[in-house]
Amino acid sequence: MISTPWDAASPLYKKLVVASMSLSLLGIVLAVVGAAGGNRSLMYTAVGILLTGVVLHVVGLVVRGRDVKTFRRDNPPTPRR
């Protein structure tokens, strides 16, 4: 097996992780800008973007778990002697 989880990850998982991190960063920046400027609508929009990032993160965890399950089914461990 490959030594790092990122190298062994599926392309879908990688896309979900990058999208989740990007949306989370965007949401944090918008929340800070909205709070600094007193713009409530921008802050509420930022919360929605942050929640979308969290949902994508959870979906990524599900995809990663599915990939690991498939890998383990296709490559059963060898018994030790």
PDB file of N, CA, C and O in Angstrom, chain B, residues numbered from 101:
ATOM      1  N   MET B 101       0.836  -1.176   0.000  1.00  0.00           N
ATOM      2  CA  MET B 101       0.000   0.000   0.000  1.00  0.00           C
ATOM      3  C   MET B 101       0.881   1.239   0.000  1.00  0.00           C
ATOM      4  O   MET B 101       1.995   1.226   0.523  1.00  0.00           O
ATOM      5  N   ILE B 102       0.374   2.294  -0.585  1.00  0.00           N
ATOM      6  CA  ILE B 102       1.110   3.553  -0.651  1.00  0.00           C
ATOM      7  C   ILE B 102       1.195   4.149   0.749  1.00  0.00           C
ATOM      8  O   ILE B 102       0.263   4.008   1.540  1.00  0.00           O
ATOM      9  N   SER B 103       2.298   4.811   1.058  1.00  0.00           N
ATOM     10  CA  SER B 103       2.561   5.236   2.426  1.00  0.00           C
ATOM     11  C   SER B 103       1.711   6.422   2.886  1.00  0.00           C
ATOM     12  O   SER B 103       1.455   6.541   4.084  1.00  0.00           O
ATOM     13  N   THR B 104       1.268   7.298   1.995  1.00  0.00           N
ATOM     14  CA  THR B 104       0.476   8.440   2.438  1.00  0.00           C
ATOM     15  C   THR B 104      -0.958   8.325   1.938  1.00  0.00           C
ATOM     16  O   THR B 104      -1.187   7.892   0.809  1.00  0.00           O
ATOM     17  N   PRO B 105      -1.921   8.708   2.765  1.00  0.00           N
ATOM     18  CA  PRO B 105      -3.325   8.605   2.345  1.00  0.00           C
ATOM     19  C   PRO B 105      -3.653   9.478   1.129  1.00  0.00           C
ATOM     20  O   PRO B 105      -4.503   9.109   0.320  1.00  0.00           O
ATOM     21  N   TRP B 106      -2.993  10.620   0.994  1.00  0.00           N
ATOM     22  CA  TRP B 106      -3.292  11.500  -0.143  1.00  0.00           C
ATOM     23  C   TRP B 106      -2.915  10.834  -1.461  1.00  0.00           C
ATOM     24  O   TRP B 106      -3.639  10.975  -2.446  1.00  0.00           O
ATOM     25  N   ASP B 107      -1.803  10.113  -1.499  1.00  0.00           N
ATOM     26  CA  ASP B 107      -1.395   9.437  -2.727  1.00  0.00           C
ATOM     27  C   ASP B 107      -2.345   8.298  -3.090  1.00  0.00           C
ATOM     28  O   ASP B 107      -2.535   7.998  -4.268  1.00  0.00           O
ATOM     29  N   ALA B 108      -2.934   7.671  -2.094  1.00  0.00           N
ATOM     30  CA  ALA B 108      -3.824   6.548  -2.338  1.00  0.00           C
ATOM     31  C   ALA B 108      -5.274   6.985  -2.549  1.00  0.00           C
ATOM     32  O   ALA B 108      -6.126   6.157  -2.873  1.00  0.00           O
ATOM     33  N   ALA B 109      -5.560   8.265  -2.369  1.00  0.00           N
ATOM     34  CA  ALA B 109      -6.938   8.751  -2.438  1.00  0.00           C
ATOM     35  C   ALA B 109      -7.442   8.813  -3.881  1.00  0.00           C
ATOM     36  O   ALA B 109      -6.672   8.961  -4.830  1.00  0.00           O
ATOM     37  N   SER B 110      -8.758   8.695  -4.003  1.00  0.00           N
ATOM     38  CA  SER B 110      -9.380   8.775  -5.321  1.00  0.00           C
ATOM     39  C   SER B 110      -9.453  10.240  -5.770  1.00  0.00           C
ATOM     40  O   SER B 110      -9.408  11.146  -4.938  1.00  0.00           O
ATOM     41  N   PRO B 111      -9.563  10.470  -7.073  1.00  0.00           N
ATOM     42  CA  PRO B 111      -9.683  11.847  -7.572  1.00  0.00           C
ATOM     43  C   PRO B 111     -10.920  12.566  -7.027  1.00  0.00           C
ATOM     44  O   PRO B 111     -10.872  13.772  -6.787  1.00  0.00           O
ATOM     45  N   LEU B 112     -12.020  11.844  -6.831  1.00  0.00           N
ATOM     46  CA  LEU B 112     -13.224  12.463  -6.274  1.00  0.00           C
ATOM     47  C   LEU B 112     -12.964  12.969  -4.863  1.00  0.00           C
ATOM     48  O   LEU B 112     -13.367  14.080  -4.521  1.00  0.00           O
ATOM     49  N   TYR B 113     -12.300  12.174  -4.048  1.00  0.00           N
ATOM     50  CA  TYR B 113     -11.980  12.583  -2.680  1.00  0.00           C
ATOM     51  C   TYR B 113     -11.085  13.827  -2.685  1.00  0.00           C
ATOM     52  O   TYR B 113     -11.306  14.755  -1.906  1.00  0.00           O
ATOM     53  N   LYS B 114     -10.096  13.844  -3.545  1.00  0.00           N
ATOM     54  CA  LYS B 114      -9.193  14.993  -3.614  1.00  0.00           C
ATOM     55  C   LYS B 114      -9.954  16.258  -4.002  1.00  0.00           C
ATOM     56  O   LYS B 114      -9.714  17.324  -3.435  1.00  0.00           O
ATOM     57  N   LYS B 115     -10.869  16.146  -4.967  1.00  0.00           N
ATOM     58  CA  LYS B 115     -11.662  17.307  -5.378  1.00  0.00           C
ATOM     59  C   LYS B 115     -12.553  17.793  -4.241  1.00  0.00           C
ATOM     60  O   LYS B 115     -12.691  18.998  -4.028  1.00  0.00           O
ATOM     61  N   LEU B 116     -13.152  16.862  -3.515  1.00  0.00           N
ATOM     62  CA  LEU B 116     -14.012  17.250  -2.402  1.00  0.00           C
ATOM     63  C   LEU B 116     -13.224  17.937  -1.291  1.00  0.00           C
ATOM     64  O   LEU B 116     -13.701  18.909  -0.704  1.00  0.00           O
ATOM     65  N   VAL B 117     -12.042  17.451  -1.002  1.00  0.00           N
ATOM     66  CA  VAL B 117     -11.223  18.062   0.047  1.00  0.00           C
ATOM     67  C   VAL B 117     -10.794  19.472  -0.352  1.00  0.00           C
ATOM     68  O   VAL B 117     -10.862  20.397   0.456  1.00  0.00           O
ATOM     69  N   VAL B 118     -10.356  19.632  -1.590  1.00  0.00           N
ATOM     70  CA  VAL B 118      -9.927  20.962  -2.052  1.00  0.00           C
ATOM     71  C   VAL B 118     -11.102  21.927  -2.070  1.00  0.00           C
ATOM     72  O   VAL B 118     -10.962  23.080  -1.662  1.00  0.00           O
ATOM     73  N   ALA B 119     -12.266  21.468  -2.541  1.00  0.00           N
ATOM     74  CA  ALA B 119     -13.449  22.328  -2.569  1.00  0.00           C
ATOM     75  C   ALA B 119     -13.883  22.703  -1.155  1.00  0.00           C
ATOM     76  O   ALA B 119     -14.250  23.850  -0.900  1.00  0.00           O
ATOM     77  N   SER B 120     -13.843  21.745  -0.245  1.00  0.00           N
ATOM     78  CA  SER B 120     -14.225  22.009   1.135  1.00  0.00           C
ATOM     79  C   SER B 120     -13.308  23.034   1.788  1.00  0.00           C
ATOM     80  O   SER B 120     -13.772  23.965   2.445  1.00  0.00           O
ATOM     81  N   MET B 121     -12.012  22.859   1.604  1.00  0.00           N
ATOM     82  CA  MET B 121     -11.055  23.802   2.191  1.00  0.00           C
ATOM     83  C   MET B 121     -11.198  25.188   1.578  1.00  0.00           C
ATOM     84  O   MET B 121     -11.103  26.192   2.283  1.00  0.00           O
ATOM     85  N   SER B 122     -11.424  25.246   0.276  1.00  0.00           N
ATOM     86  CA  SER B 122     -11.570  26.540  -0.402  1.00  0.00           C
ATOM     87  C   SER B 122     -12.823  27.268   0.076  1.00  0.00           C
ATOM     88  O   SER B 122     -12.781  28.464   0.364  1.00  0.00           O
ATOM     89  N   LEU B 123     -13.937  26.543   0.158  1.00  0.00           N
ATOM     90  CA  LEU B 123     -15.165  27.179   0.634  1.00  0.00           C
ATOM     91  C   LEU B 123     -15.049  27.620   2.090  1.00  0.00           C
ATOM     92  O   LEU B 123     -15.561  28.676   2.465  1.00  0.00           O
ATOM     93  N   SER B 124     -14.389  26.826   2.895  1.00  0.00           N
ATOM     94  CA  SER B 124     -14.203  27.204   4.296  1.00  0.00           C
ATOM     95  C   SER B 124     -13.359  28.468   4.410  1.00  0.00           C
ATOM     96  O   SER B 124     -13.678  29.361   5.195  1.00  0.00           O
ATOM     97  N   LEU B 125     -12.294  28.546   3.638  1.00  0.00           N
ATOM     98  CA  LEU B 125     -11.457  29.750   3.653  1.00  0.00           C
ATOM     99  C   LEU B 125     -12.243  30.967   3.180  1.00  0.00           C
ATOM    100  O   LEU B 125     -12.167  32.037   3.785  1.00  0.00           O
ATOM    101  N   LEU B 126     -12.995  30.800   2.101  1.00  0.00           N
ATOM    102  CA  LEU B 126     -13.809  31.903   1.593  1.00  0.00           C
ATOM    103  C   LEU B 126     -14.829  32.342   2.631  1.00  0.00           C
ATOM    104  O   LEU B 126     -15.033  33.540   2.828  1.00  0.00           O
ATOM    105  N   GLY B 127     -15.470  31.394   3.294  1.00  0.00           N
ATOM    106  CA  GLY B 127     -16.447  31.734   4.326  1.00  0.00           C
ATOM    107  C   GLY B 127     -15.825  32.477   5.491  1.00  0.00           C
ATOM    108  O   GLY B 127     -16.418  33.424   6.009  1.00  0.00           O
ATOM    109  N   ILE B 128     -14.649  32.066   5.906  1.00  0.00           N
ATOM    110  CA  ILE B 128     -13.967  32.752   7.014  1.00  0.00           C
ATOM    111  C   ILE B 128     -13.611  34.181   6.617  1.00  0.00           C
ATOM    112  O   ILE B 128     -13.825  35.118   7.386  1.00  0.00           O
ATOM    113  N   VAL B 129     -13.073  34.340   5.426  1.00  0.00           N
ATOM    114  CA  VAL B 129     -12.702  35.689   4.964  1.00  0.00           C
ATOM    115  C   VAL B 129     -13.942  36.577   4.878  1.00  0.00           C
ATOM    116  O   VAL B 129     -13.918  37.723   5.329  1.00  0.00           O
ATOM    117  N   LEU B 130     -15.012  36.060   4.307  1.00  0.00           N
ATOM    118  CA  LEU B 130     -16.235  36.859   4.202  1.00  0.00           C
ATOM    119  C   LEU B 130     -16.816  37.187   5.571  1.00  0.00           C
ATOM    120  O   LEU B 130     -17.337  38.285   5.768  1.00  0.00           O
ATOM    121  N   ALA B 131     -16.738  36.269   6.509  1.00  0.00           N
ATOM    122  CA  ALA B 131     -17.237  36.533   7.860  1.00  0.00           C
ATOM    123  C   ALA B 131     -16.435  37.636   8.539  1.00  0.00           C
ATOM    124  O   ALA B 131     -17.002  38.506   9.199  1.00  0.00           O
ATOM    125  N   VAL B 132     -15.137  37.600   8.378  1.00  0.00           N
ATOM    126  CA  VAL B 132     -14.292  38.636   8.983  1.00  0.00           C
ATOM    127  C   VAL B 132     -14.561  39.991   8.334  1.00  0.00           C
ATOM    128  O   VAL B 132     -14.681  40.999   9.030  1.00  0.00           O
ATOM    129  N   VAL B 133     -14.656  40.019   7.019  1.00  0.00           N
ATOM    130  CA  VAL B 133     -14.929  41.278   6.314  1.00  0.00           C
ATOM    131  C   VAL B 133     -16.310  41.804   6.693  1.00  0.00           C
ATOM    132  O   VAL B 133     -16.479  43.001   6.924  1.00  0.00           O
ATOM    133  N   GLY B 134     -17.289  40.915   6.757  1.00  0.00           N
ATOM    134  CA  GLY B 134     -18.638  41.339   7.145  1.00  0.00           C
ATOM    135  C   GLY B 134     -18.697  41.856   8.571  1.00  0.00           C
ATOM    136  O   GLY B 134     -19.391  42.832   8.855  1.00  0.00           O
ATOM    137  N   ALA B 135     -17.967  41.198   9.472  1.00  0.00           N
ATOM    138  CA  ALA B 135     -17.957  41.647  10.863  1.00  0.00           C
ATOM    139  C   ALA B 135     -17.225  42.978  11.012  1.00  0.00           C
ATOM    140  O   ALA B 135     -17.642  43.839  11.786  1.00  0.00           O
ATOM    141  N   ALA B 136     -16.143  43.139  10.274  1.00  0.00           N
ATOM    142  CA  ALA B 136     -15.381  44.391  10.362  1.00  0.00           C
ATOM    143  C   ALA B 136     -16.182  45.556   9.792  1.00  0.00           C
ATOM    144  O   ALA B 136     -16.088  46.677  10.291  1.00  0.00           O
ATOM    145  N   GLY B 137     -16.964  45.298   8.757  1.00  0.00           N
ATOM    146  CA  GLY B 137     -17.744  46.369   8.141  1.00  0.00           C
ATOM    147  C   GLY B 137     -19.154  46.491   8.676  1.00  0.00           C
ATOM    148  O   GLY B 137     -19.882  47.401   8.281  1.00  0.00           O
ATOM    149  N   GLY B 138     -19.558  45.603   9.562  1.00  0.00           N
ATOM    150  CA  GLY B 138     -20.912  45.649  10.113  1.00  0.00           C
ATOM    151  C   GLY B 138     -21.978  45.245   9.109  1.00  0.00           C
ATOM    152  O   GLY B 138     -23.129  45.668   9.222  1.00  0.00           O
ATOM    153  N   ASN B 139     -21.614  44.437   8.136  1.00  0.00           N
ATOM    154  CA  ASN B 139     -22.536  44.009   7.094  1.00  0.00           C
ATOM    155  C   ASN B 139     -23.124  42.642   7.478  1.00  0.00           C
ATOM    156  O   ASN B 139     -22.488  41.604   7.293  1.00  0.00           O
ATOM    157  N   ARG B 140     -24.349  42.666   8.014  1.00  0.00           N
ATOM    158  CA  ARG B 140     -24.971  41.419   8.479  1.00  0.00           C
ATOM    159  C   ARG B 140     -25.269  40.447   7.340  1.00  0.00           C
ATOM    160  O   ARG B 140     -25.101  39.238   7.498  1.00  0.00           O
ATOM    161  N   SER B 141     -25.704  40.959   6.211  1.00  0.00           N
ATOM    162  CA  SER B 141     -26.042  40.058   5.109  1.00  0.00           C
ATOM    163  C   SER B 141     -24.802  39.313   4.610  1.00  0.00           C
ATOM    164  O   SER B 141     -24.888  38.146   4.229  1.00  0.00           O
ATOM    165  N   LEU B 142     -23.667  39.981   4.615  1.00  0.00           N
ATOM    166  CA  LEU B 142     -22.419  39.317   4.212  1.00  0.00           C
ATOM    167  C   LEU B 142     -22.030  38.246   5.231  1.00  0.00           C
ATOM    168  O   LEU B 142     -21.534  37.182   4.861  1.00  0.00           O
ATOM    169  N   MET B 143     -22.256  38.532   6.511  1.00  0.00           N
ATOM    170  CA  MET B 143     -21.930  37.548   7.541  1.00  0.00           C
ATOM    171  C   MET B 143     -22.847  36.322   7.434  1.00  0.00           C
ATOM    172  O   MET B 143     -22.386  35.194   7.612  1.00  0.00           O
ATOM    173  N   TYR B 144     -24.122  36.528   7.149  1.00  0.00           N
ATOM    174  CA  TYR B 144     -25.028  35.384   6.987  1.00  0.00           C
ATOM    175  C   TYR B 144     -24.688  34.576   5.739  1.00  0.00           C
ATOM    176  O   TYR B 144     -24.794  33.350   5.737  1.00  0.00           O
ATOM    177  N   THR B 145     -24.283  35.261   4.695  1.00  0.00           N
ATOM    178  CA  THR B 145     -23.831  34.558   3.492  1.00  0.00           C
ATOM    179  C   THR B 145     -22.589  33.727   3.803  1.00  0.00           C
ATOM    180  O   THR B 145     -22.448  32.602   3.322  1.00  0.00           O
ATOM    181  N   ALA B 146     -21.698  34.284   4.605  1.00  0.00           N
ATOM    182  CA  ALA B 146     -20.478  33.571   4.988  1.00  0.00           C
ATOM    183  C   ALA B 146     -20.802  32.307   5.780  1.00  0.00           C
ATOM    184  O   ALA B 146     -20.148  31.278   5.610  1.00  0.00           O
ATOM    185  N   VAL B 147     -21.810  32.388   6.644  1.00  0.00           N
ATOM    186  CA  VAL B 147     -22.206  31.211   7.414  1.00  0.00           C
ATOM    187  C   VAL B 147     -22.725  30.117   6.480  1.00  0.00           C
ATOM    188  O   VAL B 147     -22.424  28.939   6.674  1.00  0.00           O
ATOM    189  N   GLY B 148     -23.497  30.500   5.477  1.00  0.00           N
ATOM    190  CA  GLY B 148     -23.982  29.527   4.500  1.00  0.00           C
ATOM    191  C   GLY B 148     -22.848  28.875   3.730  1.00  0.00           C
ATOM    192  O   GLY B 148     -22.872  27.671   3.477  1.00  0.00           O
ATOM    193  N   ILE B 149     -21.859  29.669   3.358  1.00  0.00           N
ATOM    194  CA  ILE B 149     -20.702  29.131   2.640  1.00  0.00           C
ATOM    195  C   ILE B 149     -19.905  28.203   3.544  1.00  0.00           C
ATOM    196  O   ILE B 149     -19.435  27.157   3.098  1.00  0.00           O
ATOM    197  N   LEU B 150     -19.748  28.577   4.808  1.00  0.00           N
ATOM    198  CA  LEU B 150     -19.044  27.705   5.757  1.00  0.00           C
ATOM    199  C   LEU B 150     -19.779  26.381   5.943  1.00  0.00           C
ATOM    200  O   LEU B 150     -19.152  25.323   5.989  1.00  0.00           O
ATOM    201  N   LEU B 151     -21.085  26.434   6.047  1.00  0.00           N
ATOM    202  CA  LEU B 151     -21.852  25.193   6.198  1.00  0.00           C
ATOM    203  C   LEU B 151     -21.725  24.310   4.955  1.00  0.00           C
ATOM    204  O   LEU B 151     -21.655  23.086   5.067  1.00  0.00           O
ATOM    205  N   THR B 152     -21.697  24.920   3.786  1.00  0.00           N
ATOM    206  CA  THR B 152     -21.490  24.149   2.563  1.00  0.00           C
ATOM    207  C   THR B 152     -20.124  23.468   2.590  1.00  0.00           C
ATOM    208  O   THR B 152     -19.995  22.313   2.185  1.00  0.00           O
ATOM    209  N   GLY B 153     -19.106  24.183   3.066  1.00  0.00           N
ATOM    210  CA  GLY B 153     -17.774  23.596   3.191  1.00  0.00           C
ATOM    211  C   GLY B 153     -17.754  22.422   4.154  1.00  0.00           C
ATOM    212  O   GLY B 153     -17.086  21.419   3.900  1.00  0.00           O
ATOM    213  N   VAL B 154     -18.480  22.540   5.257  1.00  0.00           N
ATOM    214  CA  VAL B 154     -18.536  21.448   6.232  1.00  0.00           C
ATOM    215  C   VAL B 154     -19.255  20.239   5.633  1.00  0.00           C
ATOM    216  O   VAL B 154     -18.820  19.103   5.823  1.00  0.00           O
ATOM    217  N   VAL B 155     -20.350  20.476   4.913  1.00  0.00           N
ATOM    218  CA  VAL B 155     -21.080  19.381   4.286  1.00  0.00           C
ATOM    219  C   VAL B 155     -20.190  18.664   3.265  1.00  0.00           C
ATOM    220  O   VAL B 155     -20.174  17.435   3.206  1.00  0.00           O
ATOM    221  N   LEU B 156     -19.452  19.435   2.465  1.00  0.00           N
ATOM    222  CA  LEU B 156     -18.532  18.812   1.510  1.00  0.00           C
ATOM    223  C   LEU B 156     -17.455  18.007   2.218  1.00  0.00           C
ATOM    224  O   LEU B 156     -17.030  16.964   1.721  1.00  0.00           O
ATOM    225  N   HIS B 157     -17.014  18.482   3.367  1.00  0.00           N
ATOM    226  CA  HIS B 157     -16.010  17.747   4.139  1.00  0.00           C
ATOM    227  C   HIS B 157     -16.573  16.402   4.595  1.00  0.00           C
ATOM    228  O   HIS B 157     -15.893  15.381   4.503  1.00  0.00           O
ATOM    229  N   VAL B 158     -17.807  16.399   5.085  1.00  0.00           N
ATOM    230  CA  VAL B 158     -18.427  15.154   5.536  1.00  0.00           C
ATOM    231  C   VAL B 158     -18.624  14.198   4.353  1.00  0.00           C
ATOM    232  O   VAL B 158     -18.403  12.994   4.482  1.00  0.00           O
ATOM    233  N   VAL B 159     -19.037  14.734   3.210  1.00  0.00           N
ATOM    234  CA  VAL B 159     -19.178  13.900   2.016  1.00  0.00           C
ATOM    235  C   VAL B 159     -17.824  13.307   1.636  1.00  0.00           C
ATOM    236  O   VAL B 159     -17.749  12.147   1.230  1.00  0.00           O
ATOM    237  N   GLY B 160     -16.759  14.091   1.763  1.00  0.00           N
ATOM    238  CA  GLY B 160     -15.412  13.587   1.487  1.00  0.00           C
ATOM    239  C   GLY B 160     -15.029  12.451   2.423  1.00  0.00           C
ATOM    240  O   GLY B 160     -14.392  11.486   2.001  1.00  0.00           O
ATOM    241  N   LEU B 161     -15.415  12.560   3.700  1.00  0.00           N
ATOM    242  CA  LEU B 161     -15.139  11.478   4.640  1.00  0.00           C
ATOM    243  C   LEU B 161     -15.873  10.200   4.249  1.00  0.00           C
ATOM    244  O   LEU B 161     -15.324   9.103   4.355  1.00  0.00           O
ATOM    245  N   VAL B 162     -17.113  10.346   3.797  1.00  0.00           N
ATOM    246  CA  VAL B 162     -17.877   9.178   3.359  1.00  0.00           C
ATOM    247  C   VAL B 162     -17.227   8.538   2.137  1.00  0.00           C
ATOM    248  O   VAL B 162     -17.110   7.315   2.058  1.00  0.00           O
ATOM    249  N   VAL B 163     -16.805   9.363   1.188  1.00  0.00           N
ATOM    250  CA  VAL B 163     -16.147   8.849  -0.023  1.00  0.00           C
ATOM    251  C   VAL B 163     -14.843   8.155   0.345  1.00  0.00           C
ATOM    252  O   VAL B 163     -14.534   7.093  -0.196  1.00  0.00           O
ATOM    253  N   ARG B 164     -14.079   8.739   1.254  1.00  0.00           N
ATOM    254  CA  ARG B 164     -12.818   8.128   1.686  1.00  0.00           C
ATOM    255  C   ARG B 164     -13.071   6.790   2.364  1.00  0.00           C
ATOM    256  O   ARG B 164     -12.344   5.826   2.123  1.00  0.00           O
ATOM    257  N   GLY B 165     -14.093   6.722   3.208  1.00  0.00           N
ATOM    258  CA  GLY B 165     -14.434   5.461   3.851  1.00  0.00           C
ATOM    259  C   GLY B 165     -14.846   4.400   2.844  1.00  0.00           C
ATOM    260  O   GLY B 165     -14.489   3.230   2.984  1.00  0.00           O
ATOM    261  N   ARG B 166     -15.593   4.807   1.831  1.00  0.00           N
ATOM    262  CA  ARG B 166     -15.993   3.873   0.775  1.00  0.00           C
ATOM    263  C   ARG B 166     -14.773   3.360   0.019  1.00  0.00           C
ATOM    264  O   ARG B 166     -14.683   2.175  -0.300  1.00  0.00           O
ATOM    265  N   ASP B 167     -13.826   4.271  -0.267  1.00  0.00           N
ATOM    266  CA  ASP B 167     -12.613   3.865  -0.975  1.00  0.00           C
ATOM    267  C   ASP B 167     -11.781   2.884  -0.154  1.00  0.00           C
ATOM    268  O   ASP B 167     -11.246   1.915  -0.692  1.00  0.00           O
ATOM    269  N   VAL B 168     -11.673   3.134   1.134  1.00  0.00           N
ATOM    270  CA  VAL B 168     -10.903   2.234   2.006  1.00  0.00           C
ATOM    271  C   VAL B 168     -11.581   0.868   2.080  1.00  0.00           C
ATOM    272  O   VAL B 168     -10.913  -0.165   2.041  1.00  0.00           O
ATOM    273  N   LYS B 169     -12.902   0.869   2.187  1.00  0.00           N
ATOM    274  CA  LYS B 169     -13.640  -0.400   2.237  1.00  0.00           C
ATOM    275  C   LYS B 169     -13.433  -1.202   0.955  1.00  0.00           C
ATOM    276  O   LYS B 169     -13.234  -2.416   1.001  1.00  0.00           O
ATOM    277  N   THR B 170     -13.479  -0.522  -0.181  1.00  0.00           N
ATOM    278  CA  THR B 170     -13.253  -1.196  -1.458  1.00  0.00           C
ATOM    279  C   THR B 170     -11.831  -1.736  -1.543  1.00  0.00           C
ATOM    280  O   THR B 170     -11.615  -2.854  -2.011  1.00  0.00           O
ATOM    281  N   PHE B 171     -10.859  -0.941  -1.088  1.00  0.00           N
ATOM    282  CA  PHE B 171      -9.465  -1.384  -1.120  1.00  0.00           C
ATOM    283  C   PHE B 171      -9.260  -2.613  -0.252  1.00  0.00           C
ATOM    284  O   PHE B 171      -8.584  -3.560  -0.655  1.00  0.00           O
ATOM    285  N   ARG B 172      -9.845  -2.597   0.940  1.00  0.00           N
ATOM    286  CA  ARG B 172      -9.673  -3.732   1.853  1.00  0.00           C
ATOM    287  C   ARG B 172     -10.381  -4.976   1.350  1.00  0.00           C
ATOM    288  O   ARG B 172      -9.919  -6.093   1.581  1.00  0.00           O
ATOM    289  N   ARG B 173     -11.502  -4.789   0.662  1.00  0.00           N
ATOM    290  CA  ARG B 173     -12.201  -5.943   0.098  1.00  0.00           C
ATOM    291  C   ARG B 173     -11.392  -6.558  -1.042  1.00  0.00           C
ATOM    292  O   ARG B 173     -11.333  -7.780  -1.178  1.00  0.00           O
ATOM    293  N   ASP B 174     -10.772  -5.710  -1.858  1.00  0.00           N
ATOM    294  CA  ASP B 174      -9.990  -6.204  -2.990  1.00  0.00           C
ATOM    295  C   ASP B 174      -8.613  -6.716  -2.589  1.00  0.00           C
ATOM    296  O   ASP B 174      -8.019  -7.513  -3.316  1.00  0.00           O
ATOM    297  N   ASN B 175      -8.096  -6.274  -1.447  1.00  0.00           N
ATOM    298  CA  ASN B 175      -6.760  -6.672  -0.978  1.00  0.00           C
ATOM    299  C   ASN B 175      -6.835  -7.163   0.459  1.00  0.00           C
ATOM    300  O   ASN B 175      -6.439  -6.439   1.372  1.00  0.00           O
ATOM    301  N   PRO B 176      -7.333  -8.376   0.682  1.00  0.00           N
ATOM    302  CA  PRO B 176      -7.455  -8.862   2.065  1.00  0.00           C
ATOM    303  C   PRO B 176      -6.070  -9.044   2.688  1.00  0.00           C
ATOM    304  O   PRO B 176      -5.099  -9.349   1.996  1.00  0.00           O
ATOM    305  N   PRO B 177      -5.999  -8.851   4.010  1.00  0.00           N
ATOM    306  CA  PRO B 177      -4.702  -9.034   4.677  1.00  0.00           C
ATOM    307  C   PRO B 177      -4.284 -10.496   4.654  1.00  0.00           C
ATOM    308  O   PRO B 177      -5.116 -11.402   4.698  1.00  0.00           O
ATOM    309  N   THR B 178      -2.994 -10.697   4.586  1.00  0.00           N
ATOM    310  CA  THR B 178      -2.458 -12.071   4.614  1.00  0.00           C
ATOM    311  C   THR B 178      -2.319 -12.505   6.066  1.00  0.00           C
ATOM    312  O   THR B 178      -1.913 -11.708   6.911  1.00  0.00           O
ATOM    313  N   PRO B 179      -2.650 -13.757   6.366  1.00  0.00           N
ATOM    314  CA  PRO B 179      -2.526 -14.219   7.762  1.00  0.00           C
ATOM    315  C   PRO B 179      -1.057 -14.306   8.178  1.00  0.00           C
ATOM    316  O   PRO B 179      -0.188 -14.674   7.387  1.00  0.00           O
ATOM    317  N   ARG B 180      -0.810 -13.959   9.427  1.00  0.00           N
ATOM    318  CA  ARG B 180       0.551 -14.036   9.968  1.00  0.00           C
ATOM    319  C   ARG B 180       0.816 -15.456  10.432  1.00  0.00           C
ATOM    320  O   ARG B 180      -0.099 -16.179  10.828  1.00  0.00           O
ATOM    321  N   ARG B 181       2.081 -15.843  10.377  1.00  0.00           N
ATOM    322  CA  ARG B 181       2.463 -17.191  10.800  1.00  0.00           C
ATOM    323  C   ARG B 181       2.967 -17.216  12.183  1.00  0.00           C
ATOM    324  O   ARG B 181       3.331 -18.278  12.688  1.00  0.00           O
TER     325      ARG B 181
END
